[in-house]
Amino acid sequence: MNALTIRRLRKLVTPGLLTLSVVASFAVSCGGGGSTPVADPAADPAEPKSSLPHFLSLGTAPPGGAFYVVGGALAATLQEDPAGAGWQVTAEATKGTQENIRRLTSGELDFALANSAITYFATRGEGWERSHELRSVMTLAPNVGLFLSADGSGVDSLADLKGERVVLGPAGAGFRFFLEPILAAHGVAYDDVVELNATQAGAVDLLGDGSAAAAFLGGAVPTASIVQATASGGVHFLPFDPQARIQLIADYPFFRPATLPPGTYRGQDEAFEGLDVGSMHLITSASAPDELVYAVTRALYEGRESVVARHPAGKAIQPGNVVRDTGTPFHPGAIRYYQEIGIWPTAE
């Protein structure tokens, strides 16, 4: 047994992992078995064997957010791949995009979910200790973010955030990579605000008790934290300046317009012109084998209905979205699959 296999076996029994092996209860709910085959010592050594690894790890984020459950849905879909790759897939709870990127680079993860804005800067080494050789596998659901302020805080616009106590995401989550340009476009330096760190649920509590004047919240629509924050009223949606929003979309490939229809959230009586601040995407190392990335891309794309059955974010696995450029190059193995099924964009 080589060192890589031993390392991956150890990962399967590490506390805190969301292990998506096909155990008995999973077999009942999904209609089949699926434990990883064990080689028969008496088997013919000349029999062809797949060069794909037996164990795959997929980094997600802390429990409570969309990455964690979407990562679980992707891992479960890979696990039941009808083509019979025979792999054992583990979705690992991590601290999120920044940790995932570093662990892909070090070889501790095979694939990971990430915010495409953070990956964009990591591949360029901007704001990082070094550049990271990463590749996109597929673009997934948009991450629609916005600022809410507490009624009575005196914060009615993004420019009003100067000097205020503002929740800017969990510590170490990497929100600064997309929040810094958003704030700058509205004349606010990142360090002009008094930064508070909290989970999205924690941010809602800080808004509610007056500890924070405003908070940045977001994710797949509808976002649970925004639903919670607006349930009893007492909050205000801070609008993006129209020209600033247009310029951000022009300057960065990961920003996209995202309009919330009236009534998306309680008290939101008019359409809100928001931003996709960096879609979720599945990434891997640039050194990942083409055959492996091709097989994973095919299994997820062809099993997209299985992903949707586990989480609505799977609806993003469709032709016009999975190949969308967010600023990180695609892996050749993924490109080959998309070309074969005719959805890879051709050069103009």
C-alpha positions as a Markdown table, in Angstrom:
| # | Residue | x | y | z |
|---|---|---|---|---|
| 1 | Met | 0.0 | 0.0 | 0.0 |
| 2 | Asn | 1.6 | 3.3 | -1.0 |
| 3 | Ala | 1.8 | 6.5 | 1.0 |
| 4 | Leu | -1.0 | 8.2 | -0.9 |
| 5 | Thr | -3.4 | 5.4 | -0.3 |
| 6 | Ile | -2.5 | 5.3 | 3.4 |
| 7 | Arg | -3.1 | 9.1 | 3.7 |
| 8 | Arg | -6.5 | 8.8 | 2.0 |
| 9 | Leu | -7.5 | 5.9 | 4.2 |
| 10 | Arg | -6.6 | 8.0 | 7.3 |
| 11 | Lys | -8.8 | 10.8 | 6.0 |
| 12 | Leu | -11.8 | 8.5 | 6.0 |
| 13 | Val | -11.7 | 8.1 | 9.7 |
| 14 | Thr | -10.7 | 11.6 | 10.7 |
| 15 | Pro | -13.3 | 13.2 | 13.0 |
| 16 | Gly | -15.3 | 16.0 | 11.5 |
| 17 | Leu | -15.5 | 14.6 | 8.0 |
| 18 | Leu | -18.8 | 14.4 | 6.1 |
| 19 | Thr | -18.2 | 10.8 | 4.8 |
| 20 | Leu | -20.4 | 9.9 | 2.0 |
| 21 | Ser | -19.5 | 6.2 | 1.7 |
| 22 | Val | -22.3 | 3.9 | 0.7 |
| 23 | Val | -23.2 | 2.4 | 4.0 |
| 24 | Ala | -26.3 | 0.4 | 4.7 |
| 25 | Ser | -28.6 | 3.3 | 5.5 |
| 26 | Phe | -27.5 | 5.1 | 2.3 |
| 27 | Ala | -28.0 | 2.0 | 0.3 |
| 28 | Val | -31.6 | 1.8 | 1.5 |
| 29 | Ser | -32.4 | 5.4 | 0.6 |
| 30 | Cys | -30.6 | 5.4 | -2.8 |
| 31 | Gly | -31.4 | 1.9 | -3.9 |
| 32 | Gly | -28.1 | 0.2 | -4.1 |
| 33 | Gly | -24.8 | -0.8 | -2.5 |
| 34 | Gly | -21.5 | 0.5 | -3.6 |
| 35 | Ser | -18.6 | -0.1 | -1.3 |
| 36 | Thr | -15.2 | 0.1 | -2.9 |
| 37 | Pro | -14.1 | -3.2 | -4.4 |
| 38 | Val | -11.2 | -5.0 | -2.7 |
| 39 | Ala | -8.7 | -6.5 | -5.0 |
| 40 | Asp | -8.7 | -10.3 | -5.0 |
| 41 | Pro | -5.1 | -11.6 | -4.5 |
| 42 | Ala | -6.0 | -14.6 | -6.7 |
| 43 | Ala | -7.2 | -12.4 | -9.6 |
| 44 | Asp | -5.5 | -12.5 | -12.9 |
| 45 | Pro | -2.8 | -9.8 | -12.7 |
| 46 | Ala | -3.1 | -9.3 | -16.5 |
| 47 | Glu | -6.7 | -8.2 | -16.1 |
| 48 | Pro | -7.1 | -4.5 | -17.1 |
| 49 | Lys | -7.5 | -2.1 | -14.1 |
| 50 | Ser | -8.8 | 1.4 | -14.1 |
| 51 | Ser | -6.1 | 4.0 | -13.6 |
| 52 | Leu | -8.6 | 6.2 | -11.7 |
| 53 | Pro | -7.9 | 6.5 | -7.9 |
| 54 | His | -10.0 | 4.5 | -5.5 |
| 55 | Phe | -10.4 | 7.4 | -3.0 |
| 56 | Leu | -11.4 | 11.0 | -3.8 |
| 57 | Ser | -11.6 | 13.9 | -1.4 |
| 58 | Leu | -13.8 | 17.0 | -2.0 |
| 59 | Gly | -13.3 | 20.1 | 0.1 |
| 60 | Thr | -16.5 | 22.0 | 1.1 |
| 61 | Ala | -16.8 | 24.6 | 4.0 |
| 62 | Pro | -18.1 | 24.6 | 7.6 |
| 63 | Pro | -21.5 | 23.1 | 8.3 |
| 64 | Gly | -24.4 | 25.6 | 8.0 |
| 65 | Gly | -23.5 | 27.1 | 4.6 |
| 66 | Ala | -24.4 | 26.1 | 1.1 |
| 67 | Phe | -20.9 | 24.8 | 0.2 |
| 68 | Tyr | -21.2 | 22.1 | 2.8 |
| 69 | Val | -24.5 | 20.6 | 1.6 |
| 70 | Val | -23.8 | 21.2 | -2.1 |
| 71 | Gly | -20.4 | 19.4 | -1.7 |
| 72 | Gly | -22.2 | 16.5 | -0.1 |
| 73 | Ala | -24.6 | 16.4 | -3.0 |
| 74 | Leu | -21.8 | 16.3 | -5.5 |
| 75 | Ala | -19.9 | 13.6 | -3.6 |
| 76 | Ala | -23.0 | 11.4 | -3.3 |
| 77 | Thr | -23.6 | 11.7 | -7.0 |
| 78 | Leu | -20.0 | 10.8 | -7.8 |
| 79 | Gln | -20.3 | 7.9 | -5.4 |
| 80 | Glu | -23.2 | 6.4 | -7.3 |
| 81 | Asp | -21.7 | 7.0 | -10.8 |
| 82 | Pro | -23.4 | 4.5 | -13.1 |
| 83 | Ala | -20.2 | 4.1 | -15.2 |
| 84 | Gly | -18.8 | 2.2 | -12.2 |
| 85 | Ala | -15.6 | 4.2 | -11.6 |
| 86 | Gly | -15.4 | 2.3 | -8.3 |
| 87 | Trp | -14.2 | 5.3 | -6.3 |
| 88 | Gln | -14.9 | 6.1 | -2.6 |
| 89 | Val | -15.8 | 9.8 | -2.3 |
| 90 | Thr | -15.5 | 11.9 | 0.8 |
| 91 | Ala | -16.8 | 15.4 | 1.2 |
| 92 | Glu | -14.7 | 17.1 | 3.8 |
| 93 | Ala | -15.9 | 20.0 | 6.0 |
| 94 | Thr | -13.2 | 22.7 | 5.8 |
| 95 | Lys | -12.9 | 26.4 | 6.7 |
| 96 | Gly | -13.9 | 27.3 | 3.1 |
| 97 | Thr | -12.4 | 28.6 | -0.1 |
| 98 | Gln | -9.0 | 29.8 | 1.2 |
| 99 | Glu | -8.3 | 26.5 | 3.1 |
| 100 | Asn | -9.5 | 24.5 | 0.1 |
| 101 | Ile | -7.2 | 26.3 | -2.3 |
| 102 | Arg | -4.1 | 25.7 | 0.0 |
| 103 | Arg | -5.0 | 22.0 | 0.5 |
| 104 | Leu | -5.5 | 21.5 | -3.3 |
| 105 | Thr | -2.0 | 23.0 | -3.8 |
| 106 | Ser | -0.5 | 20.7 | -1.2 |
| 107 | Gly | -2.2 | 17.6 | -2.5 |
| 108 | Glu | -4.4 | 17.1 | 0.5 |
| 109 | Leu | -7.6 | 17.4 | -1.5 |
| 110 | Asp | -8.5 | 16.2 | -5.0 |
| 111 | Phe | -11.3 | 18.6 | -5.7 |
| 112 | Ala | -13.0 | 21.5 | -3.9 |
| 113 | Leu | -15.7 | 24.0 | -4.0 |
| 114 | Ala | -14.6 | 27.7 | -4.0 |
| 115 | Asn | -15.9 | 31.2 | -4.5 |
| 116 | Ser | -14.7 | 32.1 | -8.0 |
| 117 | Ala | -13.7 | 35.6 | -6.9 |
| 118 | Ile | -11.2 | 34.2 | -4.4 |
| 119 | Thr | -9.9 | 31.7 | -6.9 |
| 120 | Tyr | -9.4 | 34.5 | -9.4 |
| 121 | Phe | -7.0 | 36.3 | -7.1 |
| 122 | Ala | -5.3 | 33.1 | -5.9 |
| 123 | Thr | -4.4 | 32.0 | -9.4 |
| 124 | Arg | -2.7 | 35.4 | -9.9 |
| 125 | Gly | -1.0 | 35.5 | -6.5 |
| 126 | Glu | -2.8 | 38.8 | -5.7 |
| 127 | Gly | -3.3 | 39.1 | -2.0 |
| 128 | Trp | -1.8 | 35.6 | -1.5 |
| 129 | Glu | 1.7 | 34.5 | -0.5 |
| 130 | Arg | 2.1 | 33.0 | -3.9 |
| 131 | Ser | 0.2 | 32.1 | -7.0 |
| 132 | His | -1.7 | 28.8 | -7.0 |
| 133 | Glu | -1.9 | 26.5 | -10.0 |
| 134 | Leu | -5.7 | 25.8 | -10.0 |
| 135 | Arg | -8.1 | 24.9 | -12.7 |
| 136 | Ser | -11.9 | 25.1 | -13.0 |
| 137 | Val | -14.0 | 22.0 | -13.5 |
| 138 | Met | -17.4 | 23.5 | -13.7 |
| 139 | Thr | -19.1 | 26.8 | -12.8 |
| 140 | Leu | -22.0 | 26.3 | -10.4 |
| 141 | Ala | -24.6 | 28.4 | -8.6 |
| 142 | Pro | -24.4 | 32.2 | -8.3 |
| 143 | Asn | -23.5 | 33.8 | -4.9 |
| 144 | Val | -25.8 | 36.8 | -4.7 |
| 145 | Gly | -24.6 | 39.2 | -2.0 |
| 146 | Leu | -25.8 | 42.4 | -0.6 |
| 147 | Phe | -25.5 | 44.7 | 2.5 |
| 148 | Leu | -28.3 | 45.1 | 5.0 |
| 149 | Ser | -28.3 | 47.9 | 7.6 |
| 150 | Ala | -30.3 | 48.1 | 10.8 |
| 151 | Asp | -33.1 | 50.6 | 10.8 |
| 152 | Gly | -32.1 | 53.6 | 12.9 |
| 153 | Ser | -28.4 | 53.1 | 12.2 |
| 154 | Gly | -28.1 | 56.1 | 9.9 |
| 155 | Val | -26.6 | 53.8 | 7.2 |
| 156 | Asp | -28.7 | 54.3 | 4.0 |
| 157 | Ser | -26.0 | 53.8 | 1.4 |
| 158 | Leu | -22.7 | 52.0 | 0.9 |
| 159 | Ala | -20.9 | 55.3 | 1.2 |
| 160 | Asp | -22.4 | 55.6 | 4.8 |
| 161 | Leu | -20.4 | 52.6 | 5.9 |
| 162 | Lys | -17.3 | 54.6 | 6.7 |
| 163 | Gly | -16.5 | 54.4 | 10.4 |
| 164 | Glu | -19.4 | 52.0 | 11.1 |
| 165 | Arg | -19.3 | 48.5 | 12.7 |
| 166 | Val | -19.9 | 46.2 | 9.8 |
| 167 | Val | -20.0 | 42.4 | 9.6 |
| 168 | Leu | -17.8 | 41.4 | 6.7 |
| 169 | Gly | -18.0 | 37.6 | 6.9 |
| 170 | Pro | -16.5 | 34.9 | 9.1 |
| 171 | Ala | -12.8 | 35.3 | 10.0 |
| 172 | Gly | -10.6 | 33.7 | 7.4 |
| 173 | Ala | -13.4 | 33.2 | 4.9 |
| 174 | Gly | -11.8 | 35.4 | 2.2 |
| 175 | Phe | -14.7 | 37.8 | 1.7 |
| 176 | Arg | -12.2 | 40.6 | 1.5 |
| 177 | Phe | -11.3 | 39.6 | -2.0 |
| 178 | Phe | -14.6 | 40.6 | -3.4 |
| 179 | Leu | -15.7 | 43.1 | -0.8 |
| 180 | Glu | -12.7 | 45.3 | -1.2 |
| 181 | Pro | -13.4 | 46.2 | -4.8 |
| 182 | Ile | -17.1 | 46.7 | -4.1 |
| 183 | Leu | -16.4 | 49.1 | -1.2 |
| 184 | Ala | -13.7 | 50.9 | -3.2 |
| 185 | Ala | -16.2 | 51.4 | -6.1 |
| 186 | His | -18.4 | 53.3 | -3.6 |
| 187 | Gly | -15.6 | 55.4 | -2.3 |
| 188 | Val | -15.0 | 53.4 | 0.9 |
| 189 | Ala | -11.6 | 51.8 | 1.7 |
| 190 | Tyr | -11.9 | 48.4 | 3.3 |
| 191 | Asp | -10.1 | 49.7 | 6.4 |
| 192 | Asp | -12.5 | 52.7 | 6.6 |
| 193 | Val | -15.0 | 50.4 | 8.3 |
| 194 | Val | -14.8 | 48.7 | 11.7 |
| 195 | Glu | -14.7 | 45.1 | 10.6 |
| 196 | Leu | -16.7 | 42.5 | 12.6 |
| 197 | Asn | -16.4 | 38.8 | 11.9 |
| 198 | Ala | -19.3 | 36.4 | 12.3 |
| 199 | Thr | -21.1 | 33.6 | 10.5 |
| 200 | Gln | -24.2 | 34.7 | 8.5 |
| 201 | Ala | -26.5 | 33.6 | 11.4 |
| 202 | Gly | -24.2 | 35.5 | 13.8 |
| 203 | Ala | -24.4 | 38.5 | 11.6 |
| 204 | Val | -28.2 | 38.6 | 11.8 |
| 205 | Asp | -27.9 | 38.5 | 15.6 |
| 206 | Leu | -25.5 | 41.4 | 15.6 |
| 207 | Leu | -27.8 | 43.4 | 13.4 |
| 208 | Gly | -30.8 | 42.6 | 15.6 |
| 209 | Asp | -29.2 | 43.6 | 18.9 |
| 210 | Gly | -27.6 | 46.8 | 17.5 |
| 211 | Ser | -24.0 | 45.5 | 17.8 |
| 212 | Ala | -23.5 | 46.1 | 14.1 |
| 213 | Ala | -24.8 | 48.9 | 11.9 |
| 214 | Ala | -24.7 | 46.7 | 8.8 |
| 215 | Ala | -23.7 | 43.3 | 7.5 |
| 216 | Phe | -22.8 | 41.6 | 4.2 |
| 217 | Leu | -25.0 | 38.6 | 3.6 |
| 218 | Gly | -25.5 | 36.3 | 0.6 |
| 219 | Gly | -25.5 | 33.0 | -1.2 |
| 220 | Ala | -27.9 | 31.0 | -3.2 |
| 221 | Val | -31.3 | 32.8 | -3.5 |
| 222 | Pro | -33.2 | 32.8 | -1.2 |
| 223 | Thr | -30.5 | 33.1 | 1.4 |
| 224 | Ala | -31.5 | 31.8 | 4.8 |
| 225 | Ser | -29.8 | 34.5 | 6.7 |
| 226 | Ile | -31.5 | 37.3 | 4.7 |
| 227 | Val | -34.8 | 35.5 | 5.2 |
| 228 | Gln | -34.1 | 35.5 | 8.9 |
| 229 | Ala | -33.0 | 39.1 | 9.0 |
| 230 | Thr | -36.0 | 40.4 | 7.1 |
| 231 | Ala | -38.6 | 38.2 | 8.9 |
| 232 | Ser | -39.4 | 40.8 | 11.6 |
| 233 | Gly | -38.5 | 43.9 | 9.6 |
| 234 | Gly | -36.1 | 46.4 | 11.0 |
| 235 | Val | -33.5 | 46.2 | 8.2 |
| 236 | His | -32.7 | 48.2 | 5.1 |
| 237 | Phe | -31.3 | 46.9 | 1.7 |
| 238 | Leu | -28.4 | 49.1 | 0.8 |
| 239 | Pro | -28.5 | 49.7 | -3.0 |
| 240 | Phe | -25.4 | 49.4 | -5.2 |
| 241 | Asp | -24.6 | 52.6 | -7.1 |
| 242 | Pro | -25.7 | 51.9 | -10.7 |
| 243 | Gln | -22.5 | 53.2 | -12.3 |
| 244 | Ala | -20.3 | 51.5 | -9.7 |
| 245 | Arg | -22.1 | 48.2 | -10.3 |
| 246 | Ile | -21.6 | 48.5 | -14.1 |
| 247 | Gln | -17.9 | 49.2 | -13.7 |
| 248 | Leu | -17.4 | 46.3 | -11.3 |
| 249 | Ile | -18.9 | 43.9 | -13.8 |
| 250 | Ala | -16.7 | 45.4 | -16.6 |
| 251 | Asp | -13.5 | 45.2 | -14.5 |
| 252 | Tyr | -13.8 | 41.6 | -13.0 |
| 253 | Pro | -15.0 | 38.5 | -14.8 |
| 254 | Phe | -16.5 | 37.0 | -11.6 |
| 255 | Phe | -18.9 | 39.8 | -11.0 |
| 256 | Arg | -22.3 | 39.5 | -12.7 |
| 257 | Pro | -25.6 | 41.3 | -12.5 |
| 258 | Ala | -28.2 | 39.6 | -10.3 |
| 259 | Thr | -31.7 | 41.1 | -9.9 |
| 260 | Leu | -33.9 | 40.0 | -7.0 |
| 261 | Pro | -37.5 | 40.2 | -8.1 |
| 262 | Pro | -40.0 | 42.1 | -5.9 |
| 263 | Gly | -41.0 | 40.0 | -2.9 |
| 264 | Thr | -37.9 | 37.7 | -2.9 |
| 265 | Tyr | -37.6 | 38.8 | 0.7 |
| 266 | Arg | -40.1 | 40.2 | 3.2 |
| 267 | Gly | -40.3 | 44.0 | 2.9 |
| 268 | Gln | -38.5 | 44.1 | -0.5 |
| 269 | Asp | -41.3 | 45.6 | -2.5 |
| 270 | Glu | -39.2 | 46.5 | -5.5 |
| 271 | Ala | -36.7 | 44.7 | -7.7 |
| 272 | Phe | -33.2 | 44.9 | -6.1 |
| 273 | Glu | -30.3 | 45.2 | -8.6 |
| 274 | Gly | -27.7 | 43.1 | -6.9 |
| 275 | Leu | -24.5 | 41.3 | -7.7 |
| 276 | Asp | -23.3 | 37.8 | -8.1 |
| 277 | Val | -20.1 | 38.4 | -6.1 |
| 278 | Gly | -18.4 | 35.2 | -7.3 |
| 279 | Ser | -20.2 | 32.0 | -8.3 |
| 280 | Met | -19.5 | 28.8 | -6.6 |
| 281 | His | -17.4 | 26.6 | -8.7 |
| 282 | Leu | -15.7 | 23.2 | -8.6 |
| 283 | Ile | -11.9 | 23.4 | -8.9 |
| 284 | Thr | -8.9 | 21.1 | -8.9 |
| 285 | Ser | -5.1 | 21.4 | -9.2 |
| 286 | Ala | -3.6 | 22.1 | -12.6 |
| 287 | Ser | -1.6 | 18.9 | -12.1 |
| 288 | Ala | -4.7 | 16.6 | -11.7 |
| 289 | Pro | -4.7 | 13.8 | -14.3 |
| 290 | Asp | -6.8 | 14.6 | -17.4 |
| 291 | Glu | -8.5 | 11.2 | -17.2 |
| 292 | Leu | -9.6 | 11.8 | -13.6 |
| 293 | Val | -11.0 | 15.3 | -14.3 |
| 294 | Tyr | -12.8 | 14.1 | -17.4 |
| 295 | Ala | -14.4 | 11.2 | -15.5 |
| 296 | Val | -15.6 | 13.5 | -12.6 |
| 297 | Thr | -16.9 | 16.1 | -15.1 |
| 298 | Arg | -18.8 | 13.5 | -17.0 |
| 299 | Ala | -20.2 | 11.9 | -13.8 |
| 300 | Leu | -21.5 | 15.2 | -12.4 |
| 301 | Tyr | -22.9 | 16.5 | -15.7 |
| 302 | Glu | -24.7 | 13.3 | -16.6 |
| 303 | Gly | -25.8 | 12.9 | -13.0 |
| 304 | Arg | -27.0 | 16.4 | -12.6 |
| 305 | Glu | -30.6 | 15.3 | -11.8 |
| 306 | Ser | -29.2 | 13.4 | -8.9 |
| 307 | Val | -27.5 | 16.6 | -7.6 |
| 308 | Val | -30.7 | 18.6 | -8.0 |
| 309 | Ala | -32.6 | 16.0 | -6.0 |
| 310 | Arg | -30.2 | 16.6 | -3.1 |
| 311 | His | -29.9 | 20.4 | -3.4 |
| 312 | Pro | -31.5 | 23.0 | -5.7 |
| 313 | Ala | -28.1 | 24.5 | -6.6 |
| 314 | Gly | -27.7 | 21.5 | -8.9 |
| 315 | Lys | -29.9 | 23.3 | -11.3 |
| 316 | Ala | -26.8 | 25.3 | -12.2 |
| 317 | Ile | -25.3 | 22.2 | -13.9 |
| 318 | Gln | -26.7 | 23.1 | -17.4 |
| 319 | Pro | -25.0 | 23.9 | -20.7 |
| 320 | Gly | -25.0 | 27.7 | -20.6 |
| 321 | Asn | -23.6 | 27.9 | -17.1 |
| 322 | Val | -21.0 | 25.1 | -16.4 |
| 323 | Val | -18.6 | 26.4 | -19.0 |
| 324 | Arg | -19.0 | 30.1 | -18.0 |
| 325 | Asp | -15.7 | 31.9 | -17.6 |
| 326 | Thr | -15.1 | 33.4 | -14.2 |
| 327 | Gly | -11.4 | 34.2 | -14.7 |
| 328 | Thr | -9.9 | 30.8 | -13.8 |
| 329 | Pro | -8.7 | 28.6 | -16.7 |
| 330 | Phe | -10.6 | 25.3 | -17.2 |
| 331 | His | -8.8 | 22.0 | -16.8 |
| 332 | Pro | -8.1 | 20.2 | -20.1 |
| 333 | Gly | -9.9 | 17.1 | -18.8 |
| 334 | Ala | -13.1 | 19.1 | -18.3 |
| 335 | Ile | -12.7 | 20.9 | -21.6 |
| 336 | Arg | -12.4 | 17.6 | -23.5 |
| 337 | Tyr | -15.7 | 16.4 | -22.0 |
| 338 | Tyr | -17.5 | 19.7 | -22.8 |
| 339 | Gln | -16.1 | 19.6 | -26.3 |
| 340 | Glu | -17.3 | 16.1 | -26.9 |
| 341 | Ile | -20.9 | 17.0 | -25.9 |
| 342 | Gly | -20.8 | 20.2 | -27.9 |
| 343 | Ile | -21.2 | 22.8 | -25.2 |
| 344 | Trp | -17.7 | 24.2 | -25.0 |
| 345 | Pro | -17.7 | 27.8 | -26.5 |
| 346 | Thr | -15.9 | 28.1 | -29.8 |
| 347 | Ala | -13.5 | 31.0 | -30.5 |
| 348 | Glu | -15.1 | 34.0 | -32.2 |
